[in-house]
Amino acid sequence: MLSRWLGLSALVIILDQISKIWITSHFMYGESLAIFSLFNLVLAHNTGAAFSFLSDAGGMQRWLFSAIAIIASIWIVWLLRRHVQQKLFCLALALILGGALGNLIDRIAYGYVVDFLDFYWGVYHFPAFNLADSAITCGAALMLLESFMNKPEKT
């Protein structure tokens, strides 16, 4: 069972890295292509965390966020082993693990994370993100959902 969850994480990593390779081979940094109203493809580099948090911290964030991703990944694998029968929880963890490792690969290889999905409303642009970020967000939402489901009543 554990191999199924780790396989899903590997699939997230592969799809994330393929999408980032494609965007970097077809776009110049900062280049944008309108796909439809509300959505562009854009090549962006994020040296920080989510929403560019600490992106101007002078370089230390690369190693800080890499260390956090490694520690979190080890903890997630431990949780997957302990809770292998909890399907929704493990699905959430597998998505988060794949996303964390997908972004870790970028951070170690380039010093930044490649982002390319740009959603906007009028002149407001949501911060660009990638498939790894999407997997992390979906995993977190599933964890939240799971936390409300099938909980025994306290007596």
SULSULPE-V370470 format. One record per pair of residues at least 6 apart in sequence whose ideal C-beta (glycine too) atoms are under 8 Angstrom apart, sorted by sequence separation. I is the first residue (numbers start at 1). GAP is how many residues later the second one is. D is the distance in Angstrom with one decimal. If there is no record, write none. Layout:
i: <I,I>
gap: <GAP,GAP>
d: <D,D>
This chain:
i: <27,34,35,46,48,55,83,84,106,107,119,120,33,48,54,83,106,118,119,32,33,47,48,106,118,32,33,46,48,32,54,80,83,103,118,31,117,30,31,47,49,115,116,117,30,48,80,115,117,27,29,30,47,79,80,115,116,117,27,28,29,47,115,27,29,49,114,48,76,80,113,117,23,115,24,113,23,76,77,76,72,73,76,73,103,72,73,102,102,103,102,103,69,73,101,69,99,100,99,102,69,70,98,99,69,99,99,100,98,99,66,69,96,95,96,99,66,95,65,66,95,96,95,96,62,94,92,93,92,95,96,91,92,62,62,92,93,91,92,59,88,89,92,88,89,88,86,88,47,45,47,46,47,45,46,45,46,45,46,44,45,6,43,44,44,42,43,6,42,44,5,41,52,41,42,51,41,50,2,39,40,2,5,39,39,40,38,39,46,2,12,16,38,46,1,8,12,16,38,50,1,44,5,9,12,13,17,5,8,9,12,16,20,32,42,8,11,12,16,5,6,9,10,13,17,1,5,9,13,27,8,12,24,6,23,9,13,23,20,20,19,20,19,20,19,16,16,15,16,12,13,16,12,12>
gap: <6,6,6,6,6,6,6,6,6,6,6,6,7,7,7,7,7,7,7,8,8,8,8,8,8,9,9,9,9,10,10,10,10,10,10,11,11,12,12,12,12,12,12,12,13,13,13,13,13,14,14,14,14,14,14,14,14,14,15,15,15,15,15,16,16,16,16,17,17,17,17,17,18,18,19,19,20,20,20,21,24,24,24,27,27,28,28,28,29,29,30,30,31,31,31,32,32,32,33,33,34,34,34,34,35,35,36,36,37,37,38,38,39,40,40,40,41,41,42,42,43,43,44,44,45,45,46,46,47,47,47,48,48,49,50,50,50,51,51,52,54,54,54,57,57,58,60,61,64,65,65,66,66,67,67,68,68,69,69,70,70,71,71,71,72,73,73,74,74,74,75,75,75,76,76,76,77,77,78,78,78,79,79,79,80,80,81,81,81,82,82,82,82,82,83,83,83,83,83,83,84,84,85,85,85,85,85,86,86,86,86,86,86,86,86,87,87,87,87,88,88,88,88,88,88,89,89,89,89,89,90,90,90,91,91,92,92,93,94,96,97,110,111,111,112,114,115,116,116,119,119,119,120,123>
d: <7.4,5.3,6.0,5.6,4.5,7.3,5.5,6.4,6.7,6.0,7.4,6.6,6.2,3.2,4.5,6.2,4.5,6.0,4.7,4.9,4.8,4.8,7.6,5.5,7.5,7.0,7.5,6.4,7.2,4.2,7.8,5.7,7.9,4.9,4.8,6.9,6.2,7.4,5.6,7.9,7.3,7.6,6.4,5.2,6.6,5.8,5.5,3.9,6.4,7.1,5.4,7.3,6.4,5.7,7.1,5.4,6.0,8.0,7.4,6.7,7.7,6.8,5.1,3.9,6.6,5.6,6.3,7.9,5.1,7.7,6.9,7.6,6.8,7.5,6.5,7.7,5.6,6.3,7.1,4.6,7.9,5.8,7.6,5.7,7.5,5.8,6.0,7.6,7.1,4.7,3.4,7.2,4.8,7.5,8.0,7.1,7.8,7.5,4.0,7.3,6.8,7.0,7.2,6.5,4.2,7.4,3.7,6.6,5.3,3.7,6.0,7.3,7.1,4.4,5.3,6.8,5.2,7.0,6.0,5.9,5.4,3.7,3.4,6.7,5.8,7.4,8.0,6.8,4.4,7.0,7.8,7.7,7.3,5.3,7.8,3.7,7.7,6.0,4.3,7.7,6.1,7.0,6.3,7.2,5.1,4.5,7.6,7.1,6.6,7.5,4.5,5.8,7.8,4.1,4.6,7.3,8.0,6.6,5.2,7.6,7.3,7.6,7.3,4.4,6.8,7.8,5.9,7.3,6.0,7.7,5.1,5.6,6.2,7.3,4.4,4.9,7.0,7.8,5.9,7.7,4.2,5.9,7.4,6.9,5.5,7.0,6.0,7.6,7.9,5.5,7.6,7.3,6.2,7.5,4.5,7.3,6.3,7.2,6.6,7.2,7.3,4.3,4.9,4.8,7.9,5.2,6.4,7.5,4.2,7.6,2.7,3.6,6.8,6.8,5.7,7.2,7.0,6.1,7.9,6.9,7.3,4.3,7.0,5.4,6.4,8.0,4.2,3.8,4.8,7.5,6.8,6.3,6.1,7.9,6.6,6.9,7.2,4.3,4.3,7.3,7.3,6.5,6.9,8.0,5.2,6.4,4.3,5.7,4.4,7.3,7.8,7.2,7.0,4.7>
